[in-house]
Amino acid sequence: MPEPQLSVRSARARELAHSLAKRERRTIAEVVERALEEYSAHQTGRAPAAEFYRELNRQFATDVDLEQLIQASREPHAGAVL
């Protein structure tokens, strides 16, 4: 099945896409997709997921022993009242 195509009428945009693809050793489609994703994230004020989780980890990184928390809160059930 043929790939979808995007037509760009700007010679400058075409040159940039080709040079970036060559330098990054990626396809032009990958370069354009990544650029558009970055632009979209920048315009909406949202960070890419990897950056978001990296920052979240940096700000709130604490080791939590979940097993200990679960065991500390466990209480045996009294059973059904008959």
N, C-alpha and C positions, 0 to 999 in steps of 0.2 A: 504494500500500500504506500503510495507516495506521501511524503511529509507535507504538512501544511506549509504554505509560504506566506511571507510577509514582504510586501513591496515597500521599499523606502525610496523616496524621490530625492533625498538629500545626498549629494556626492560626499559631503563631509562625514555624514553619519555612516555611509558605506565604507569609507576609508578607515574611520575609527574602528568599526566592527571588524574589518579584515585585519588591521594591524594588531588589535587586541587578541583576536583569535589566534593569529600566528604566534604572538609573543607568549600567550598563555597555553598554547598547544591544545586548544579547545575548538569546537565547531563554532561557526558564526551564530548558530541558533542558541548554543549554550551561553555565549557571551551576551547576546541580546536579552535572553531570559533573565540572567543574573542581574544585568543592568536595570531591567524593568522592575524586578523584584526589589532591588535596593532602592530605586526611585519611589516605588509604591510605599515601602516601609518608611522612607524619609518623609514623604508627603503626609502620611497619616500619623506620624510621630511614634510609630511602633518600631521597635528594634527587631531584627531578625531573631528567630527562636534561639539559635546557638548563643548569640550575644546576650539575650534576655536571661537565659539560664546560667550563663557564666557570671553575669552581674548579680543575679539572685544568690548564687552560691557564694560569691565573694562577700556579699552583705550579711547573709544570714547563715553562713556555714557553721553548723554545730553538729557534732556526732551525737545521735540520739540512739540509745539502746531500746528499740521498740519492744523486744521480748521482755525486758525488765519493766517497762511501762505497763504492758499487758498483764504480766504476773502480779504487779503491785495492785492492780485494779480488780483482779479476779475475786469473786466471792462465790462460794458454792450455792447452788439453787436449792431452796428448801423442798422443792418438789410440789406436786399438785395437791391441793387441799381437797380431800374427799369428804 
